[in-house]
Amino acid sequence: MQEVSFELRAAPPGVAGTLLDVTVAAEPGGGSLVAAGAEVFVYPRRTAAERVNPTAWPVATIRLEAQHGATRVIRSAAVIAGLAGLLNRLPTEADQPFSCPASTTVYVLAFARSVTGPPGLTFTTSICWVDVPSAAGRAQPLLADPHLTLYRALSQLLPGGQLTM
């Protein structure tokens, strides 16, 4: 039996990944049996409720978890709009298997209406390829972040984490 798998080098917009498997097996008495299967993993569309409106959240807090414990409060409308734009460009994670490397550096980005108010939106990120959002403490669909965009942005705003893979 021989098996070959193919993947597209670059997936089209809205497609997280593709896979084509072809298996050829010898049949008793001669001949061959060929089986092929294809999988396409698409990014589900994000709803308006899953988007970050920067004008609704004038305060953002970045916290570096674990042994670091560092925190930075951001009130700059431009920085908050930039973070919101970054998050709004990330697609929802496709229903695709993945595994994450072990990481001790975890950032939490929390948006709030005031410095003393509770966070309304939070996003947790590490060197995994997904970001974990929650709204008012309730889990939201995971965001695909294969280039670690949020992690890199937060590590620029609150240095201290190390990008190790």
C-alpha positions in Angstrom: 0.0 0.0 0.0 1.3 3.5 -0.9 -0.1 6.7 0.5 0.6 10.3 -0.7 -0.7 13.5 0.8 -0.7 16.9 -0.8 -1.4 20.4 0.6 -1.7 23.7 -1.2 1.3 26.0 -0.6 -0.9 29.0 -0.1 -4.5 28.7 0.7 -7.0 31.1 -0.8 -8.7 33.7 1.3 -11.0 32.3 3.9 -9.4 28.8 3.7 -7.3 27.7 6.7 -5.8 24.6 5.0 -6.3 21.9 2.5 -5.3 18.2 2.4 -5.6 15.6 -0.4 -4.8 12.0 0.5 -4.4 9.3 -2.2 -3.9 5.7 -1.3 -3.1 2.9 -3.8 -3.4 -0.7 -2.6 -2.7 -3.9 -4.6 -5.7 -6.2 -5.0 -5.4 -9.9 -4.6 -5.3 -11.5 -8.1 -4.0 -8.3 -9.7 -5.1 -4.8 -10.2 -5.0 -1.8 -7.9 -7.5 -0.1 -5.6 -7.3 3.7 -5.5 -8.9 5.7 -2.7 -8.7 9.5 -2.5 -10.0 11.9 0.1 -9.9 15.7 0.3 -10.4 18.0 3.3 -10.8 21.8 3.2 -10.7 23.7 6.5 -12.5 27.1 6.2 -12.5 30.0 8.6 -16.0 30.6 9.9 -17.2 34.2 9.4 -17.0 36.4 12.5 -20.2 38.1 13.6 -20.4 41.8 14.4 -20.6 40.9 18.1 -17.2 39.2 17.8 -15.5 42.4 16.7 -13.8 44.9 18.9 -15.2 48.5 18.8 -12.3 50.6 20.0 -14.6 53.6 20.9 -16.6 51.4 23.3 -13.4 50.4 25.2 -11.3 53.4 26.1 -8.9 51.5 28.4 -6.8 48.5 27.6 -4.6 46.6 30.1 -1.9 44.2 29.1 -0.8 41.7 31.7 2.1 39.3 31.5 1.2 36.2 33.3 3.1 33.6 35.4 6.4 34.6 37.0 6.5 38.0 35.4 3.4 39.7 36.7 4.0 42.9 34.7 1.1 45.1 33.8 0.6 48.1 31.5 -2.5 50.3 31.3 -3.1 52.0 27.9 -5.4 54.9 27.5 -4.2 56.0 24.0 -7.1 55.9 21.6 -4.6 55.3 18.7 -3.0 52.3 20.4 -6.4 50.9 21.4 -7.7 51.4 17.8 -4.5 49.6 16.5 -5.0 46.6 18.8 -8.8 46.5 17.9 -7.9 46.6 14.2 -5.4 43.8 14.6 -7.9 41.6 16.5 -10.7 42.4 14.0 -8.5 41.2 11.1 -7.9 37.8 12.7 -10.2 35.1 11.4 -12.1 32.7 13.7 -10.2 29.4 14.1 -11.2 26.8 11.6 -12.4 23.4 12.9 -8.9 22.0 12.3 -6.7 19.9 14.6 -3.7 21.7 16.0 -1.3 21.4 18.9 0.4 24.1 20.8 4.0 24.2 22.0 4.6 24.5 25.8 4.8 28.2 26.8 5.5 30.0 30.0 4.9 33.4 28.6 1.2 34.3 28.4 -0.2 37.8 27.7 -3.7 38.8 28.6 -5.2 41.9 26.9 -8.3 43.3 28.6 -10.5 46.0 27.4 -12.6 48.0 29.9 -14.8 51.1 30.0 -12.7 52.6 32.8 -9.4 52.0 34.6 -11.3 50.7 37.7 -14.1 48.9 35.8 -14.1 45.2 35.1 -12.9 44.0 31.7 -15.6 43.6 29.1 -13.4 41.8 26.6 -10.2 39.8 27.2 -7.9 38.1 24.8 -5.3 35.5 26.0 -2.3 34.8 23.8 0.9 32.8 23.9 3.1 31.2 21.3 0.2 29.0 20.4 -1.4 29.7 17.0 -4.7 30.7 18.5 -5.9 33.6 20.7 -8.6 32.9 23.3 -11.2 35.7 23.5 -13.9 36.1 26.2 -16.7 38.6 26.5 -18.0 39.4 30.0 -16.3 36.2 31.2 -17.9 34.0 28.5 -15.8 32.1 26.0 -16.0 33.3 22.4 -14.8 31.4 19.3 -11.0 31.0 19.1 -9.1 33.4 16.8 -6.6 31.9 14.3 -3.2 33.7 14.7 -0.6 31.6 12.9 1.9 34.5 12.7 1.5 35.3 16.4 0.4 38.8 15.5 -1.2 39.6 18.9 1.6 38.0 20.9 4.2 40.1 19.0 2.2 43.3 19.3 1.7 42.8 23.1 5.4 41.9 23.6 6.3 45.2 22.0 3.9 47.2 24.3 4.9 45.2 27.4 8.4 43.7 26.9 9.5 40.9 29.1 8.1 37.8 27.3 10.5 35.7 25.3 9.5 34.3 21.9 11.0 30.8 22.0 9.9 28.0 19.8 
